[in-house]
């Protein structure tokens, strides 16, 4: 499995935030950005630069794979 850098994860979160901005009075993140924000926060807390793709849960993995597919088609 390949690794995802913290910068790539941040780019994916920003992609989803631009595609589906926060909503409501609480400014809730879209499902994809929210799912990717958890592993992103872990990288920050653990002071790591990369995360193995297989460490993503199902929702985060789907968000990541969709981001990669959509980003590559631009």
C-alpha positions as CSV (number, residue, x, y, z in Angstrom):
1,X,0.0,0.0,0.0
2,X,1.2,3.5,-0.7
3,X,1.5,6.3,1.8
4,X,-0.4,9.5,1.9
5,X,1.5,12.6,2.9
6,X,0.0,15.1,5.3
7,X,0.2,17.7,2.4
8,X,-1.8,15.4,0.1
9,X,-4.4,14.8,2.8
10,X,-4.7,18.5,3.4
11,X,-5.1,19.0,-0.3
12,X,-7.9,16.4,-0.4
13,X,-9.7,18.1,2.5
14,X,-9.5,21.4,0.8
15,X,-10.7,19.9,-2.4
16,X,-13.8,18.6,-0.7
17,X,-14.3,21.8,1.2
18,X,-14.2,23.8,-2.0
19,X,-16.6,21.3,-3.7
20,X,-19.0,21.2,-0.8
21,X,-18.5,24.2,1.6
22,X,-19.3,23.9,5.3
23,X,-23.0,24.4,6.0
24,X,-25.4,25.4,8.8
25,X,-24.9,27.6,11.8
26,X,-22.2,25.2,13.1
27,X,-20.3,25.2,9.7
28,X,-20.4,21.4,9.5
29,X,-17.9,19.9,7.1
30,X,-19.1,17.7,4.3
31,X,-18.9,13.9,4.8
32,X,-15.7,13.5,2.8
33,X,-13.8,16.4,4.4
34,X,-14.9,15.3,7.9
35,X,-13.8,11.7,7.2
36,X,-10.4,12.9,6.1
37,X,-10.0,15.4,8.9
38,X,-9.7,12.6,11.5
39,X,-6.5,10.9,10.0
40,X,-5.2,14.4,9.3
41,X,-5.5,15.4,12.9
42,X,-3.9,12.2,14.0
43,X,-0.9,12.9,11.8
44,X,-0.6,16.4,13.4
45,X,-0.9,15.0,17.0
46,X,1.6,12.2,16.3
47,X,3.9,14.6,14.5
48,X,4.0,12.2,11.5
49,X,4.3,13.2,7.8
50,X,2.7,10.2,6.2
51,X,-0.2,7.7,6.7
52,X,-0.6,4.3,5.1
53,X,-3.6,4.0,2.9
54,X,-4.7,0.9,4.7
55,X,-5.1,2.9,8.0
56,X,-8.1,4.8,6.6
57,X,-11.5,3.7,7.6
58,X,-14.0,2.9,4.8
59,X,-15.5,6.4,4.6
60,X,-12.1,8.1,4.6
61,X,-10.8,5.7,2.0
62,X,-13.8,6.3,-0.3
63,X,-13.3,10.0,0.1
64,X,-9.6,9.7,-0.7
65,X,-10.1,7.4,-3.7
66,X,-12.8,9.7,-5.1
67,X,-10.6,12.7,-4.6
68,X,-7.7,11.0,-6.4
69,X,-10.0,10.0,-9.3
70,X,-11.7,13.4,-9.6
71,X,-8.4,15.3,-9.2
72,X,-6.7,13.2,-11.9
73,X,-9.5,13.9,-14.3
74,X,-9.1,17.7,-14.0
